[in-house]
Amino acid sequence: MYVCGPTVYDFPHIGNARPLVVFDVLFRLLKKIYGENEITYVRNITDVDDKIIESSKKNKKSINELTEIITKSFHEDCRYLYCLNPTFEPK
């Protein structure tokens, strides 16, 4: 199962939480139906984008600094929502 994850240019908001929860429920359901190790869940993190470049300039941070901070915040929100980690999370 492949899911487009966040573009990490700004802190997560409620609109980012909806797909997290929806695909977490689907992941859990598929694992229950097909078996714990039969489903691979891939959720990407977009860390290069025009919005990210603009935000890094606005916040006077490097792209790496900005994306690390926002990605960390995204992962914290995932934990607060009790979402399972994806099998893979490429950038």
C-alpha positions, -999 to 999 in steps of 0.1 A, spaced: 0 0 0 16 33 -11 4 66 4 16 101 -3 28 115 30 32 152 40 51 179 22 71 191 52 71 229 47 49 239 78 37 223 110 10 197 106 -27 207 108 -60 189 111 -61 183 73 -28 163 76 -43 141 103 -72 129 83 -52 108 57 -30 96 86 -59 81 105 -78 68 73 -48 49 60 -38 37 95 -73 21 98 -69 6 63 -34 -7 71 -47 -24 103 -77 -39 85 -56 -53 57 -31 -68 82 -61 -84 100 -75 -98 68 -43 -109 50 -19 -115 79 5 -94 99 35 -98 75 16 -97 42 10 -60 38 37 -35 31 28 1 39 49 28 23 44 65 31 67 91 16 79 123 31 82 151 5 112 172 15 120 191 -17 92 213 -31 87 250 -40 67 255 -8 96 242 13 121 265 -5 98 295 2 93 285 38 130 280 44 137 315 31 108 330 52 120 312 84 157 318 77 165 281 80 182 258 56 160 233 38 175 205 59 169 223 92 133 231 83 124 197 70 139 179 100 119 201 124 87 196 106 92 159 100 99 154 137 67 173 145 48 151 120 61 119 136 51 132 171 16 139 158 15 103 144 23 90 179 -3 112 195 -29 98 171 -17 62 179 -10 55 142 12 26 133 45 33 116 47 25 79 69 -3 68 90 21 48 91 59 48 113 72 19 120 108 12 
